[in-house]
Amino acid sequence: MFSLNSNYLKLKAGYLFPEIARRVQEFITTNPSQADHLIRCGIGDVTEPLPLAVREAMHVAVDEMGSRSTFRGYGPEQGYDFLRRAIQQSEYAARGIPIAEDEIFISDGSKCDGGNILDILGAHPSVALMDPVYPVYVDTNVMAGHTGNAREDGSYEGIVYLECTPENHFIPSLPQRRVDLIYLCYPNNPTGAVASHQALRAWVQYAREHQALLLFDAAYEAYIQDKTLPHSIYEIPGARQCAIEFRSFSKKAGFTGVRCAFTIIPKELLALSATGEKKPLHALWHRRFTTKFNGVSYITQRGAAAIYTPEGAAQVQALLDHYIGNAAILREAVIAAGLTVYGGVHAPYLWVKSPQGETSWQTFDRFLHDYRIVITPGSGFGRAGEGYFRISAFNSRENILEVVKRLSSC
Ligand SMILES: *Cc1c(COP(=O)(O)O)cnc(C)c1O
């Protein structure tokens, strides 16, 4: 009989969000009158409407589809020129970063790109991940057969876990042994930490010395408040030779449901072939894209491009200010409640220490029962997340102010 990809059988059942849903449901069943009072500060999804400029651009694009002379069929697989040019100019050239338009690949999400990128890399790379971690990096490597089996604590054999703690400001130390792939995410989900030029320089230097590849997830770069902090890994000299960058409109402009993102593969980025020659990854990703993908819809790309118009940019900034404002309000309330908080300044997430002696899940249960607030237990993001919880600032201002009231009243 034909066989299946047994690597999938190594995956631990999705535990975190189903378990949160189960506990919330149980609470509602026993406290039905409280169901409407629950505030969800758990899931990392945006809540506020799509900017007007984006919607207007999409309406126009829909109407273009309604006329034979402006109808669009298959578009360029790598993305329309108008969007790639806008990205090149606004995200890179404006910051003095040398990225060419044809190094930008428009896709339907960073989650997909982050998983798909393994298609063009060799078999059996050694992989280093931050702990706590965005689970997609782990699971896609399990699926690709880059790990051993899961251990009791949910970690996988063969993966190098890089601990992120308050002591290292959630920027891990360089790996003890050589690795091929290193996933970095700044500003970080879940810890809300941000990386300085100096911190990223150390990683670029490591990657170049050890011929490793950095997979840099900058999904939250738009939340950076301090103008001196790097938004892109390519602000670090030498990164073009060792890094791939993932960007997304999801958290920047409320696109989680619309779906649009982009990935940068510099042409200087080389990898070793089976015959020992160094070859550019750009050509492989281009080939993969044109073979397995037919591009993001014209309507969506028009919506994304509207972010780079003056009106669009102002509306996106208002959206970001809303979430960053929420995070600032939450930070004060959590500190006033006597808790130790990290993040929430350059990211929409606060990473909070559970009170002494409490596990992440114990804090989760207490917040659910005492405050009717749903948070995310840190242990769900990895072993180093135990004893922490994540509060998301993705919410209405009304809900955030209600959270503040509840935290101060108990
Ligand atoms: C939300 C998020 C993304 C964006 O994923 P999309 O597929 O573009 O919606 C990427 N990385 C991290 C860490 C995220 O939290």
The ligand as a Gaussian input file, in Angstrom:
#p B3LYP/6-31G(d) Opt

LIG

0 1
 C        1.040000      36.496000      12.976000
 C        2.434000      36.070000      12.720000
 C        2.929000      35.953000      11.413000
 C        2.077000      36.336000      10.204000
 O        1.557000      35.234000       9.570000
 P        0.651000      35.415000       8.274000
 O        0.584000      34.051000       7.699000
 O        1.331000      36.391000       7.358000
 O       -0.699000      35.913000       8.733000
 C        4.232000      35.548000      11.227000
 N        5.037000      35.292000      12.274000
 C        4.618000      35.417000      13.532000
 C        5.556000      35.145000      14.647000
 C        3.297000      35.797000      13.806000
 O        2.888000      35.915000      15.067000

